[in-house]
Amino acid sequence: MIGQTVRELLEGKVVLDIEGIDRLYLNLYQPMLQTGGGVATFFKAHRGAKVASTALMGPMSHAFVKAIGDFAKREGVEMVTFAKGQRKDEVTRQRLEGFSAAEGVLYIGKAQEKFASFRVIKKISTHTAQPYPWLTRGAVMCNHYYFYLVDEDFGPLFIKFASYFPYTARVCLNGHEYAKRQLAKEGIAFEALDNGVLSCADPVRLQQILNELDAAKIEALVRKWLARLPDPFTAADHAAGFNPKLSLLQAEFSRTQVFDRPLSGRHLFEQIIRENIDLGRPSKVSLIFNRRINKRTPGTFSTRLTHPRGHPFARQVSYKFSKFKHYSKEWRALRTETTINNTHDFGVGRSLTNLPALRAIGFNANRRLLEVETISQDCTLAAGLFDLVTQPQVVDGQRAPGLRFDDARVMALLHVLCLFVGLPAGLRNASMRAWMAQALGVPLEAYSPGRMTYDLRRLRLHGLIERAPHSHCYQVTNLGLHVALFFTKVHSRILRPGLSQHFDGCPKAPNRPIATAMRRLQEALRALFDQAKLEPCKI
């Protein structure tokens, strides 16, 4: 018997539950060569040129490209020119099948892509009115060289170099590939999943390996390969402090939950898609990412459901430039993934040293997403709790009026409460009052601050909200989330549509099952009463 709720499926049908870093896309750049002034210092103060000019960059670029070609010949590595629109992952996957060495360079790919290089422009001096050269950044099309590598500890990865000054590079690696390599080295049996692990003889050790992947290991990996690959800068340049640094461009943090059988996974997706079609709304996004959403927050908030190759996933464009998504891994596992495209979305710097802070943000977002989906479907209330909320209570000597289920004001209050769940700054009287007036369909002045204070007091005494220390802000409690979701769902999905079918004024009522059932019940009762009137009373 398969569980009918998300909670039952996640708690009873999951045989492996792990979380870790998935894909990391890193920027490898020269911090001292990001401005025109820094470039001028490099050529004039360091290399002794009279003027800083792009003419000095050309010989460096030619020498770097030649070094790449010499490296390919010396190592016996094939150079592949990518066609426009060609999928690089497919090319790499095919070549990996025939690669048997523990580590090495798989091949070198070449493609033309945009790059922000330097160029010289003329500026006019405000003092002498004479023109002078000025170095500035500008987009150009240039060749990029992809070094596809296989590392003994990290598995497949690539480092991509631009062939123009200042030769910024990109590094792409995968945490799950790292975990697979470590399991194999330790002799722990496991079954691989596409970009993941399907089963493992020691799940605890697997999670430890994923937790141990940190900035120091990644830094050591990149430095190791930079020492082996062609370098556009000389030893003297590095000794003078012109050394590359790593920063975070994109980070994916995933949670993989493997089911006991594919049918359980299919059933879970049906439940998630049906019950959480609105997860992309700003109110839900603010809950998952624990960030404030307002009209100035950039991005599109929506939910997109697609079926690539028959495997559904729900993807929500979320807070600013970051996002999260659910998708199926061969119907065997649920992958919950948070992708951070701009660390500044969360007030975190881009340096690789900030990886622990981003891990916490990503994994917490995944957990909150699953929690929201679980509560939104499995939010039923026990009879005692229902009475506790709907009946008057005395809390710490203060009388708390009941939140009656049939009260339109209470329903509006709980509906608005759902909009404020998880906002880091909490909810205030003024902000919630505006939404309450809109929910009740009355002008703002008709719903006074005093009435809002009264309602907030009711919610607080019943334990649905709590006041933040030393402030006038409130946060929605876990109990408040359950109650608000339960009341609003029952009202919007059962009472309102159900009762509307009981009246002749509803145009679709004759074709609805509830109306049909009630009509048949009334006819049966009428016939029963008519028959009772005709028969003599028996004592």
C-alpha distance (Angstrom), angle and dihedral (degrees) to the residues before:
residue distance angle dihedral
M1 . . .
I2 3.81 . .
G3 3.82 117.2 .
Q4 3.76 115.1 -105.6
T5 3.80 99.7 -145.6
V6 3.80 134.5 58.7
R7 3.81 89.7 -116.2
E8 3.81 93.1 52.8
L9 3.80 91.5 48.3
L10 3.80 95.6 47.0
E11 3.80 94.2 44.3
G12 3.80 100.4 38.7
K13 3.80 107.7 27.8
V14 3.82 103.6 41.2
V15 3.82 113.7 99.3
L16 3.83 98.1 175.6
D17 3.81 126.8 30.2
I18 3.81 119.2 178.4
E19 3.78 136.5 155.5
G20 3.77 130.0 -163.0
I21 3.77 148.5 129.1
D22 3.79 111.0 -56.8
R23 3.80 116.0 -178.1
L24 3.80 123.2 0.8
Y25 3.80 120.7 -166.7
L26 3.81 109.5 -167.9
N27 3.79 134.1 -170.6
L28 3.81 116.4 -134.5
Y29 3.79 107.4 -163.2
Q30 3.80 143.5 153.9
P31 3.84 106.5 -110.4
M32 3.83 92.0 -161.2
L33 3.82 93.6 52.5
Q34 3.79 102.0 54.6
T35 3.80 97.6 98.5
G36 3.77 136.2 47.2
G37 3.78 89.8 -112.7
G38 3.79 91.7 54.3
V39 3.82 91.5 49.6
A40 3.81 90.7 49.5
T41 3.81 89.4 51.5
F42 3.81 90.5 50.5
F43 3.80 95.5 53.4
K44 3.80 100.4 33.6
A45 3.80 107.2 31.7
H46 3.82 97.4 29.7
R47 3.80 105.9 30.9
G48 3.80 96.6 28.3
A49 3.82 99.9 -122.2
K50 3.80 118.0 157.8
V51 3.81 92.7 -134.3
A52 3.78 134.6 13.8
S53 3.78 108.2 -117.2
T54 3.78 139.2 158.6
A55 3.82 85.6 -120.8
L56 3.80 86.1 75.3
M57 3.80 91.5 54.8
G58 3.81 95.6 56.5
P59 3.83 97.1 69.4
M60 3.81 90.0 47.6
S61 3.81 91.3 52.8
H62 3.81 93.3 47.1
A63 3.80 91.0 49.3
F64 3.82 91.1 49.0
V65 3.82 93.5 50.4
K66 3.80 90.3 47.4
A67 3.80 90.4 50.5
I68 3.81 89.7 53.3
G69 3.79 91.0 52.0
D70 3.80 91.9 47.5
F71 3.79 90.4 48.8
A72 3.81 91.5 52.7
K73 3.83 91.9 51.1
R74 3.79 94.0 44.3
E75 3.81 94.0 49.0
G76 3.80 95.1 38.5
V77 3.81 91.5 -120.5
E78 3.80 120.1 155.3
M79 3.80 119.3 -122.6
V80 3.83 111.9 -140.6
T81 3.80 123.9 -166.9
F82 3.80 109.7 -148.2
A83 3.78 116.8 -135.3
K84 3.78 118.6 -132.2
G85 3.80 109.3 -82.1
Q86 3.81 93.5 9.2
R87 3.80 114.3 146.7
K88 3.79 105.8 -119.6
D89 3.82 92.4 -165.5
E90 3.81 91.2 61.3
V91 3.82 91.7 51.6
T92 3.79 90.7 49.1
R93 3.81 94.0 46.4
Q94 3.80 91.5 54.1
R95 3.80 92.5 50.1
L96 3.80 93.3 46.5
E97 3.79 90.1 60.9
G98 3.81 90.6 65.6
F99 3.82 97.2 40.0
S100 3.82 112.6 103.6
A101 3.82 104.2 163.5
A102 3.81 120.8 106.7
E103 3.79 90.3 -120.5
G104 3.78 141.1 -16.3
V105 3.79 145.4 112.1
L106 3.80 110.0 -49.9
Y107 3.81 96.3 -166.9
I108 3.80 141.6 -49.0
G109 3.79 119.2 -110.9
K110 3.79 126.2 -160.7
A111 3.81 126.5 -157.7
Q112 3.78 137.2 159.3
E113 3.78 112.5 -117.7
K114 3.79 139.1 156.8
F115 3.76 118.1 -86.6
A116 3.81 135.6 179.5
S117 3.80 103.4 -123.7
F118 3.80 131.9 158.1
R119 3.77 129.0 -91.8
V120 3.78 134.4 175.5
I121 3.80 120.6 -114.5
K122 3.79 130.8 177.7
K123 3.77 120.6 -111.6
I124 3.79 128.4 -172.8
S125 3.77 117.5 -126.8
T126 3.81 113.9 -124.1
H127 3.82 89.5 -147.8
T128 3.83 103.7 44.6
A129 3.81 100.5 17.8
Q130 3.81 86.7 -133.7
P131 3.83 123.5 132.3
Y132 3.79 119.8 -112.3
P133 3.84 133.2 179.6
W134 3.80 119.6 -100.2
L135 3.81 129.1 -170.9
T136 3.79 114.9 -136.1
R137 3.81 138.0 165.0
G138 3.80 119.5 -103.8
A139 3.81 138.3 166.1
V140 3.81 116.8 -102.4
M141 3.80 135.7 168.4
C142 3.78 112.3 -115.8
N143 3.79 141.2 152.4
H144 3.79 117.8 -84.0
Y145 3.79 120.3 -160.1
Y146 3.81 118.0 -145.1
F147 3.80 114.5 -156.4
Y148 3.81 104.1 -161.3
L149 3.79 106.4 -159.3
V150 3.78 139.4 -176.2
D151 3.79 112.9 -149.0
E152 3.78 124.5 -161.7
D153 3.81 91.9 -131.8
F154 3.82 103.6 27.3
G155 3.80 103.9 33.2
P156 3.83 118.9 -148.1
L157 3.82 119.1 9.3
F158 3.78 138.6 140.0
I159 3.80 139.1 -138.3
K160 3.80 115.9 -156.8
F161 3.83 120.5 -160.3
A162 3.79 127.2 -165.1
S163 3.79 111.7 -135.6
Y164 3.84 93.4 -141.7
F165 3.78 128.6 79.5
P166 3.07 127.9 -55.2
Y167 3.84 85.6 27.0
T168 3.79 98.1 -141.1
A169 3.81 112.7 -168.4
R170 3.80 137.5 -158.2
V171 3.79 126.2 -141.9
C172 3.79 122.7 -158.8
L173 3.81 122.3 -172.8
N174 3.81 137.7 156.8
G175 3.79 128.0 -131.1
H176 3.80 94.3 -153.9
E177 3.81 90.9 55.3
Y178 3.80 87.7 51.5
A179 3.81 90.0 52.2
K180 3.82 92.6 50.0
R181 3.81 91.3 51.8
Q182 3.79 92.2 49.9
L183 3.81 92.6 48.4
A184 3.80 90.4 51.4
K185 3.82 92.1 48.2
E186 3.81 91.1 51.5
G187 3.80 92.7 46.7
I188 3.83 94.8 -117.9
A189 3.80 111.9 152.2
F190 3.81 115.8 -125.2
E191 3.78 141.0 159.2
A192 3.79 115.5 -130.2
L193 3.77 124.6 -129.3
D194 3.79 124.3 -164.3
N195 3.81 100.1 -77.0
G196 3.78 91.3 -13.7
V197 3.80 148.2 44.9
L198 3.80 121.9 -81.0
S199 3.81 98.5 -171.8
C200 3.79 136.8 -2.7
A201 3.79 134.0 -168.4
D202 3.82 89.9 -140.1
P203 3.84 110.6 31.6
V204 3.81 92.1 171.9
R205 3.79 92.1 58.1
L206 3.81 90.3 45.3
Q207 3.80 90.4 56.9
Q208 3.81 90.2 46.9
I209 3.81 90.6 53.5
L210 3.80 91.2 51.4
N211 3.81 90.3 48.5
E212 3.81 91.6 50.4
L213 3.80 93.7 59.3
D214 3.80 100.6 104.6
A215 3.78 142.6 155.2
A216 3.83 93.3 -87.5
K217 3.81 93.0 57.4
I218 3.81 91.7 46.5
E219 3.80 91.7 47.9
A220 3.80 91.1 50.4
L221 3.82 91.0 49.5
V222 3.80 93.4 52.8
R223 3.81 94.0 45.0
K224 3.79 90.1 49.8
W225 3.80 93.2 56.0
L226 3.80 95.1 39.6
A227 3.81 87.3 59.6
R228 3.83 89.8 56.2
L229 3.81 100.9 41.5
P230 3.84 129.0 72.1
D231 3.81 113.3 -78.5
P232 3.82 124.4 -152.6
F233 3.81 90.7 -156.0
T234 3.79 126.2 69.9
A235 3.80 129.3 -126.9
A236 3.82 88.2 -105.2
D237 3.83 89.8 55.4
H238 3.80 91.3 53.0
A239 3.79 92.4 45.6
A240 3.82 88.5 54.9
G241 3.81 90.3 57.5
F242 3.80 101.0 -95.7
N243 3.79 95.6 134.0
P244 3.82 128.1 145.4
K245 3.78 121.8 -109.8
L246 3.80 131.3 -157.3
S247 3.79 124.9 -124.3
L248 3.80 133.7 171.4
L249 3.78 119.0 -100.9
Q250 3.79 99.1 164.3
A251 3.79 132.3 -1.3
E252 3.79 128.0 -173.2
F253 3.80 120.2 -160.0
S254 3.78 114.7 -170.4
R255 3.77 142.1 -175.5
T256 3.80 117.8 -156.3
Q257 3.80 120.6 -162.2
V258 3.80 114.1 -174.1
F259 3.81 117.8 -154.9
D260 3.78 128.1 -140.1
R261 3.81 89.8 -118.9
P262 3.82 137.4 0.6
L263 3.81 92.5 -107.7
S264 3.81 90.3 65.2
G265 3.80 90.3 53.4
R266 3.79 92.6 49.1
H267 3.79 90.5 49.8
L268 3.82 92.3 49.6
F269 3.79 92.5 52.9
E270 3.77 91.0 51.0
Q271 3.81 89.6 54.4
I272 3.82 94.7 45.2
I273 3.79 95.2 47.5
R274 3.80 93.9 46.3
E275 3.79 97.1 46.3
N276 3.82 101.2 35.9
I277 3.78 107.0 42.0
D278 3.83 89.3 128.6
L279 3.82 98.7 54.0
G280 3.79 90.9 114.7
R281 3.81 93.2 65.2
P282 3.80 115.8 112.4
S283 3.82 92.5 -114.4
K284 3.81 91.7 56.7
V285 3.81 92.9 41.2
S286 3.79 90.9 54.3
L287 3.80 88.8 52.1
I288 3.80 94.7 51.3
F289 3.80 97.4 43.7
N290 3.81 96.1 33.0
R291 3.81 90.1 -133.3
R292 3.79 133.7 125.8
I293 3.81 116.2 -100.5
N294 3.80 118.3 -160.4
K295 3.79 137.9 154.9
R296 3.81 91.3 -83.5
T297 3.81 94.3 55.6
P298 3.83 107.2 112.3
G299 3.78 122.7 -131.9
T300 3.79 140.6 59.5
F301 3.79 118.2 -81.8
S302 3.79 113.1 -149.2
T303 3.79 145.0 116.9
R304 3.79 120.9 -117.7
L305 3.79 123.2 -165.9
T306 3.79 118.3 -166.5
H307 3.78 136.7 165.0
P308 3.83 109.4 -142.4
R309 3.80 109.2 -175.1
G310 3.78 90.2 -14.7
H311 3.81 93.9 -58.9
P312 3.81 112.2 114.8
F313 3.76 125.5 -145.7
A314 3.78 132.5 174.9
R315 3.77 114.1 -139.3
Q316 3.78 123.3 -169.9
V317 3.79 122.6 -163.8
S318 3.73 99.0 -139.6
Y319 3.77 147.6 170.5
K320 3.82 111.1 4.7
F321 3.85 107.6 -58.8
S322 3.79 96.6 -14.0
K323 3.79 127.5 86.3
F324 3.76 145.3 -179.3
K325 3.78 133.0 -148.8
H326 3.78 145.5 -178.4
Y327 3.76 121.6 -141.4
S328 3.77 140.0 162.5
K329 3.78 123.0 -107.9
E330 3.80 102.7 -148.2
W331 3.83 88.2 -44.9
R332 3.81 86.2 -73.2
A333 3.80 99.8 93.7
L334 3.78 143.0 24.7
R335 3.79 112.9 -129.2
T336 3.81 114.8 -159.7
E337 3.77 109.9 -171.3
T338 3.79 135.9 -178.5
T339 3.80 116.0 -163.7
I340 3.80 118.4 -163.2
N341 3.80 111.1 -161.6
N342 3.79 97.0 170.8
T343 3.79 119.6 29.5
H344 3.81 90.0 -160.9
D345 3.82 87.7 71.1
F346 3.80 85.2 79.1
G347 3.78 100.5 34.2
V348 3.81 92.5 -100.9
G349 3.80 125.9 129.9
R350 3.80 123.8 -119.0
S351 3.80 96.9 -120.0
L352 3.80 115.2 118.4
T353 3.81 87.6 -121.8
N354 3.83 87.0 73.4
L355 3.81 91.7 65.0
P356 3.86 93.6 105.6
A357 3.81 91.3 55.2
L358 3.80 91.2 48.9
R359 3.81 91.3 48.0
A360 3.79 89.6 56.7
I361 3.81 91.7 49.1
G362 3.80 94.4 47.1
F363 3.80 97.6 44.9
N364 3.81 92.7 44.5
A365 3.81 89.9 51.6
N366 3.82 90.2 52.4
R367 3.79 91.5 50.0
R368 3.80 93.3 47.4
L369 3.80 90.9 49.0
L370 3.81 91.0 55.2
E371 3.79 90.7 43.6
V372 3.81 92.0 52.9
E373 3.80 91.7 48.5
T374 3.80 90.8 48.2
I375 3.80 95.9 47.9
S376 3.81 94.4 41.9
Q377 3.81 90.1 60.8
D378 3.81 102.6 28.0
C379 3.80 100.9 43.6
T380 3.81 101.7 121.9
L381 3.82 117.0 145.7
A382 3.77 127.5 -136.3
A383 3.80 117.2 -119.6
G384 3.81 92.0 -111.1
L385 3.79 92.4 51.5
F386 3.80 90.8 46.8
D387 3.81 90.0 55.6
L388 3.80 91.1 45.0
V389 3.79 90.6 57.3
T390 3.78 100.6 38.0
Q391 3.82 98.7 40.7
P392 3.83 126.6 70.1
Q393 3.80 113.4 -94.3
V394 3.80 136.9 -170.0
V395 3.82 111.4 -133.4
D396 3.82 119.5 -177.1
G397 3.77 89.8 -21.1
Q398 3.83 92.9 -50.2
R399 3.77 121.6 114.9
A400 3.81 113.3 -127.4
P401 3.83 114.0 -161.3
G402 3.79 114.1 -133.5
L403 3.79 122.7 -100.2
R404 3.80 97.6 -127.1
F405 3.76 114.7 -151.0
D406 3.81 92.8 -140.9
D407 3.81 94.0 52.5
A408 3.81 113.1 107.5
R409 3.80 90.4 -153.4
V410 3.81 91.5 54.0
M411 3.80 91.7 48.7
A412 3.80 90.7 50.3
L413 3.81 89.6 48.1
L414 3.81 93.8 52.8
H415 3.78 92.1 43.1
V416 3.80 90.7 54.2
L417 3.79 89.8 45.1
C418 3.81 88.9 63.9
L419 3.80 89.2 59.8
F420 3.80 92.9 58.3
V421 3.79 99.8 45.4
G422 3.80 112.7 128.9
L423 3.80 100.1 3.8
P424 3.82 105.1 149.9
A425 3.81 92.9 -139.9
G426 3.81 91.0 48.5
L427 3.79 126.0 -141.7
R428 3.78 127.8 -58.5
N429 3.76 135.0 -161.2
A430 3.81 94.7 -106.2
S431 3.80 98.3 46.6
M432 3.80 94.5 45.1
R433 3.81 92.4 43.9
A434 3.81 91.8 60.9
W435 3.80 91.3 52.9
M436 3.80 91.9 45.7
A437 3.80 92.1 54.4
Q438 3.80 89.3 50.8
A439 3.83 92.7 47.6
L440 3.81 91.6 49.9
G441 3.80 92.2 45.3
V442 3.81 94.3 -124.9
P443 3.81 132.9 121.6
L444 3.79 115.7 -90.3
E445 3.80 92.4 -112.3
A446 3.82 89.9 56.0
Y447 3.80 89.9 63.7
S448 3.79 102.7 55.5
P449 3.82 127.9 -158.1
G450 3.81 87.1 -111.3
R451 3.81 91.6 59.5
M452 3.80 89.6 48.2
T453 3.81 90.2 50.6
Y454 3.82 89.5 50.8
D455 3.81 91.9 51.1
L456 3.81 93.1 46.2
R457 3.79 88.8 51.6
R458 3.82 90.2 52.7
L459 3.78 91.3 50.8
R460 3.81 92.5 47.1
L461 3.80 95.7 49.1
H462 3.81 91.1 48.8
G463 3.82 89.5 52.1
L464 3.82 96.6 -114.7
I465 3.81 93.5 120.0
E466 3.78 134.1 19.5
R467 3.79 131.2 -153.4
A468 3.80 117.9 -115.9
P469 3.83 110.8 -122.8
H470 3.83 115.5 -90.2
S471 3.79 94.1 0.8
H472 3.79 144.2 84.4
C473 3.81 92.3 -121.5
Y474 3.80 125.3 109.6
Q475 3.78 132.7 -155.1
V476 3.81 125.5 -152.9
T477 3.80 111.4 -114.2
N478 3.79 125.6 -138.9
L479 3.81 88.5 -106.1
G480 3.80 89.2 50.8
L481 3.80 91.0 53.4
H482 3.82 91.9 51.3
V483 3.80 93.8 46.7
A484 3.81 95.2 44.5
L485 3.80 93.1 49.2
F486 3.81 93.9 44.6
F487 3.81 95.6 48.8
T488 3.81 95.6 44.0
K489 3.81 93.3 45.1
V490 3.79 94.4 49.8
H491 3.79 90.8 46.8
S492 3.81 97.2 45.8
R493 3.81 99.1 36.7
I494 3.81 103.8 34.0
L495 3.81 116.5 15.5
R496 3.78 101.6 37.5
P497 3.84 98.6 44.1
G498 3.80 92.7 34.5
L499 3.80 97.9 50.8
S500 3.79 92.0 43.2
Q501 3.80 88.6 66.6
H502 3.79 93.4 58.9
F503 3.78 95.0 71.2
D504 3.77 128.8 77.7
G505 3.80 89.7 -134.5
C506 3.81 91.7 70.3
P507 3.86 104.4 95.2
K508 3.81 93.8 -155.0
A509 3.79 96.6 42.4
P510 3.86 96.6 99.6
N511 3.81 90.0 59.3
R512 3.80 96.6 46.2
P513 3.84 121.0 97.7
I514 3.81 94.7 -131.5
A515 3.79 92.5 51.6
T516 3.79 90.8 46.4
A517 3.79 92.6 49.0
M518 3.81 92.6 47.7
R519 3.80 91.7 47.7
R520 3.80 91.1 51.9
L521 3.80 90.3 47.4
Q522 3.80 91.3 51.5
E523 3.80 91.5 48.2
A524 3.81 91.1 49.5
L525 3.80 92.2 48.6
R526 3.81 91.7 47.0
A527 3.80 90.4 50.9
L528 3.78 90.6 47.5
F529 3.80 92.0 50.9
D530 3.81 92.1 46.3
Q531 3.78 90.0 51.8
A532 3.81 91.3 48.2
K533 3.81 90.8 54.7
L534 3.80 91.8 55.2
E535 3.79 97.6 47.8
P536 3.83 120.1 78.6
C537 3.77 115.9 -109.8
K538 3.81 111.5 -101.9
I539 3.79 120.1 -150.4
